[in-house]
Amino acid sequence: MKYPFAPKSSLSLTPGDFWGFKLKNDTWACGRVLQLRSEGRNSRMWFFGALLDWKGDNQPTFDSIGNAKSFRQGTMHIDSIRRTGPMVLGNRPLSLDGIEPWLCINGSDIQSGYDYVRPWKRRDTGKLPTFSHWNDLYIWCLANFHLANYAPPDEEFPILAG
């Protein structure tokens, strides 16, 4: 793959791909592709990704995100990259940073990202996060709140759409 590129579907993504986006305080945040959907409805448009616990004064690079961990993980539409980034900047193998999809509760299942692990048990409640579906700008809002100490009001979201 030649970087940077603007993804048209999740078929062009590879686990470890990362993109950057500007926060309201003029610092940068970083999203990372963790896993791709292999089958099912809309599998070309969705991926399992993470917001890294990382911020920088410049766009993220292979070296600058080294050892950054996942802050939150969820399933995202390809528009999460296109509306925030909009370019995939590079790829850093997830194994270099010890990143993998977390175990999470999805209904009556325990999953690692999209992969089924085992049935849910009562003792899992409160110990594992819930599998979450993020809208296109959720990662941007989450990053602003966590990394820039800023909670954007609803009317600010459309500014990224243009």
N, C-alpha and C positions, 0 to 999 in steps of 0.2 A: 504494500500500500504506500502511496505517496502522500505525505503530509505537508501542509494542512489540506483538508478537503471539507467540503460542505456535504454532509450526508443526505441522501435522498430517501433512504430507508435503512432499517437496522441491518439489512443484508450486507451493507458496506462496513459495518462495525466489527471490531475484534475486542474480546475482553482485554482490558488494560488500556484501551483508548481513553484519552482525556481531552477535556475542553475547558477553557477558562471563560469567565464572565466578570464584568465590572460590577462592583457593589456601589451603593450610594455614597460611601466615604472615599471613593476613587481607589480602593484597593481591589485586588482580584481574588476570586474564589475558583475552585476547581471541582468539576464533576468527572466521574470515572465510570466507564462501562465495566460491569462485573460479569454479566452473563447474558446470552441471547436466548430468545424463545426458539425452540426447535420446531414447534408445530402449533397448530391451533389457529383460531380466528385472529386475524390481524397480527400474526407473528412477524410479518415484515415491518411492522411499525413500532413494536414495543421491545424494550430491553430492561434488564435489571441493572440498576446503577447505584452510585453512591455520591453523596456530597462528602468531600474530604474535609478533615479538620485541619485546613490549611488556608492561609491567605498570604498574599504577597503584594509588593508594590508594582510588579510587572506580571504579564501573562505567565501562567505556569509552564514549566519546562520539564523535560525528562529528569534533570538533576534536582530542580527546586522542589519537586513533590516527593522526592525520595524519603521514605519512612513515614510519610503522612498516612494517617489511619482514616478509616471511614467514620464520619460523624453520624450519618443516617443513611439508610438504604431503602430503596423502594423500586417499584416497577414504573418506568417512564415511557412516554411516547417519544418518538424521534424528534418531535417538535420541541421537546425540552432542550435539546441541543440547538436546533435551528432558531429558536426564539431567544435564547440567552447568549450563545457563543458567538457566532453561529458556526464556527469551524472546529472540527476535530484537529487538535494541534499536534498530537503525536501518540505514541504507544509506549507504555512502560509495563513490562510484565508484572502481573499482580503478585507473583511469587517473590519478587524482589522486596516487596514491602509487607509480605505476610497477610495480604488482603484476600478474603474470600467471602462469598455470600453468607450472611449470618443465618442461623437457625431462626425461624419465625413461625408464628401460628397463622394458618390460613384455613379458617373454618374448623373442620375436624381433623386437619392434617398438620403435621410439622414438616416444613420445607426448608431447604437450603437454597435460597433464591427461588427459582422455578422448580427445582428438583424435589420430588417427594422423598421424605426420609422415613417417616413412621406415622402412626395415628397419634392424634392429640391425646394427652392424659391430663387429668385435672391438675396435677402438680406443675404442669407447664405454665399455667396462668400466673401472671405476675413475674415470671422468670425470663420469658422470651417476648420480643416485640411482635406486634401484629404485622403481617404482610400488608404493605400499603401500596396503593395506586396513587401516583402523583400526577397532578395536572401539569400542563406545560410550564408554568412559571413557579411551581411550588419550590423547586430547588433554589431559585433566585430569592424568593421570600425567606426561605429557611436560612440561606447563607447570610442575607442581610441581617436577620434577627440574631443569629448565632455569632457571626464574625464581625459585623459592623455595628452591632447594638442599635439596629434600626428596624422598626416594624412599619413597612410601607402600607399606607392606606389603600383601600380597594381601588380608588380612582387612579392610582399610579401604575397599575398593572398594564393598561393599554399602551403606555409609552414604549414598551419593548416590542410591541407587535409590528411597528412600522418599519 
